[in-house]
Amino acid sequence: MKPVAIVTGASSGIGMAIAKRLGASGHHVVLVARRADALATLASSMASAEVLAADLASEEGVAAVAARIERGADVVINCAGFGQAGVFADLDIARESDVLQVNVVAVVQLTHAALRAMRPSRRGVVVNVASLAAFQPCPYLATYGATKAFLTSFGCALDHEMKGTGVRVVTLCPGYTRSGFQEANGVPADHLPSMAWQTVDEVAETTMAAIGAPRAIVIPGWMNWLSSLVVGFVPTWMAAAVSARTVGIPKSAN
């Protein structure tokens, strides 16, 4: 029987790249996202896959994915997530609430389901996809950055709790990745040099290595790793100012 991997956010970007890698490595992959048509297209190109269309901004969607996890999963990749760029006071608060639901609440609930399902068999890996944004305040992406900081703290705590059980929790913190995230979420990015970027395949390759390595936090790319260290040595206000310039100030904030 093939090992089962469940991947949220599998219809595009990093989630799709990870799903393809898992499929190629011999997993039966459960593809989760809102767009059933995109998932069906992806599934048709894989040796063993199933489609689970679910909106993780809804209680029903999260419950459906949790139920599938409870049926059995060797790997769970919580990759679904989004944000909206701009001055927080000017943003749609309902949309910001959805950011919290998808990036935090859904991940907490699905991680809980995964750990409870995996612990009796004493094996399994949960990978929660955070971001390099977790390591400093992120003006103009304030809610998004805060959700990723939550995931990083949450994941490290859980990985410690799971020591000795055979189950691991990995927090993946990619930096700027050519995944379509910036375009979809209104994040300016054309000011960044090419060396600041990674491809989704590079991040997926790092993820596959992380599944088999005993590390609680994984940061793809040496530049991103170095950035995460440097930010710890500067005052928070300075880190926020640098982050604002790195993100790129949306036109509405000028």
N, C-alpha and C positions, 0 to 999 in steps of 0.2 A: 504493500500500500504506500502510495506517495505521501510524503509529508505535506501538510496543508499550510499555506500562507495566505493571510487575509490582508489586503492592502486597501486602505481608504485613499481617496484622492487619486485613483488609478487611471482616470480618463485623460490625464495630460501631465506634462512636466516631470518633476522628480518622481511622483507616484507611479506614472506609467513606466519610466525607465527602471525603477526598482522592480515593478511587477514583471517586466520582461526578463530581467536578470534572474529572478526567482523561478520563473517558468523554465528558463534555459538550464537551470541547475537541478531540475527534476521535481520541483514542487507542483502540486495542484494549487492553483492560485485563484482565490476568490476576489474578484475585482469589484470594488465599491466606489460609487460616485453617483451624482444626480442624473447624469446623462446616460440612459440605457443604450442609446444608439451607439455612442462612442465606445462604451464598454463592450458591446456586442462585436464591433469591428475589431477591437483589440483581442478579444477572446478567440475570434476566428483565426487569428494568426499564431495562437499558442497551442502547445500540445495538450495541455490539460488545464482548463479554466472554467469558471462559472461566473455569471453576472449577478450582482446584487445591487440594484438601483435603490439608493437611499439618500435622502436629504438629511445631513447630520445637524442641520439647524432645527430640525423637528424632533420631538420626543419619539414619534413613531419610527423615524429613520434610525435613530440611535438604538432603539429597542430591537429593530430587525437585525442590525449588525451584531449586537450583543448576543442575540439568540443564536446567530450563526457561529459566533466564537464559542459559545457554550457547547455546541455540537462537536467541537474539537478543532484545535489549531496549534500548530507547532511554532509558527511565527506570526505575529501581528504587527503590521506597520501602520501607525497612525500618522498619515501624511496629509490628510485633508486639512486645509487651512486657508485663510485669506485675511486681508486687511483693507482699509481705505485711507488714502493719504489726504492730509489737509489739517487745518487748524481744528482741534477737537471741538471747540465751541460752535464751529460752523457745520459740523458733520451731522448726518442723519443718525440720531441716537438709536433708532430701531435697528439700523444696519450695524452700528457699533455693538449692540446687544447680541446680534447674530454672530459677530466676530468672537465674542466671549463664549457663546454657545458652541460653535464649531471648534475653536482653537483650544478651549479649556474644558468646558462641561462634557462635551462628547468624548474627549480624550480621557478624562478622568473615569467616565462610566465604562468605556471600552477597555481601558487598562484594568479596571477592577474586574470586569468579566473575564479578561484573559488570564490574570493571575490566579483567580479562583479555579479556572478550568485547567490551567497548566500545573498548578502545585501538586495535585494528587499523583500525577505521573512523573513528577520531579524533573521535568525538562520543558524548555520553551524559551522563547525570546520575544520581548516586546520592544519595538523601536518607535519612540515618539520623536517626530521631526519638529525640532524647534528652529533656531536660527542664530546666526552670529549677533542678531539684534538683541538677544537675551542678555548680553553682557554690559549694556549701557542704556540709559534712557534714550528714547527715540522720538524727538520732536517731529511732528507732522505724520508720525506713525505711532502715536503714543499708546493706543490700546493694543495694537498688534505687537509692539515690542514688549509690552507688559505681559501679554499672554505667553510669549516665548520665554520670558524670564521665569514665569510660573512653571512652565513645563520643565525647564532645566533644574530648578530646585526640587520639584516634585519627583522627577525621574531619578535624580541622584539619591534622594531619600528612599525611594522604593527599591532601588538596586541594592542598597545596604540592607534593607529589611529582608530581601530575598536571599541573602547570602546563606549558603548551606542547603538551599531547597532545590538547587538545580535549575532554577528559573532566573533569567536575567532581564533587567530593564536598561536599555541603551537610549541615551538622548543624543540625537544627531543635530548638529548645529552648522548647517551650510551657510556660506556667505552669499554674495551676489552670484546667481546662477541663471543661465539663459534658459529659463523655463516658461516664460510668458507671464510670470507673476507680476512684474513691474507694469507691463502694459495693461493687464487685467484689473489692477488695483490702483491705477493712477499715480504710480511712483516714478518720478523723473529719474532717468538713468543714463541718458546720453552723454553726461558730463564725466563719466567714469572711464578710466583707461582700460584697455583690453586685458591687461594683466590682472585686473581686479576680478575678472569673471571666471567661472567654471562652467562646464557643460553638465547637463543632467546625467550623462553617462559617467562622467567622473565622480559625481556625487553618488550615483547608484553603485559604482564599483567600491567606493569607500564603505557604503552601507553593507554590502555583502561581506566585506572583510570584518566589519564591526559585529556582524551576527555571530561570528565564530571567535571573537576576541573578548577577553574579560576587561572591558573598559566601560565605565559608566557614561562618560561624555566623549563623543567623537566629533572632531572638527575637520572637515575635508579641506585640504590645501594648506600648505605651510604658511602662506601669507595670512590666511584667516586665523590659524592657530596663533601666530605671532600677535595679531591684532587683539585677540582675546586676552593675551597676557599683558600687553602694554596698557590696555584700558584700566586694568586693576591698579595701576600706579599713578593715575591722574585723578584730581578731584572730580566728583560727580558732575558739577556744573560745567566743567571743561569737557568732560566726556559727552555731555548733552549737546554742547555747542559744536563739537567736532562731528557728532552723529548727524546733526541737522544739516551741516554742509555736505556730508557724505551722501545722505539720503537725497538731498536736493530739495530746495524749498519749493513747494507747489506754487503755481502762479497766484492762486487765491490768497496766499499768505504774504505776498509781496506788498 
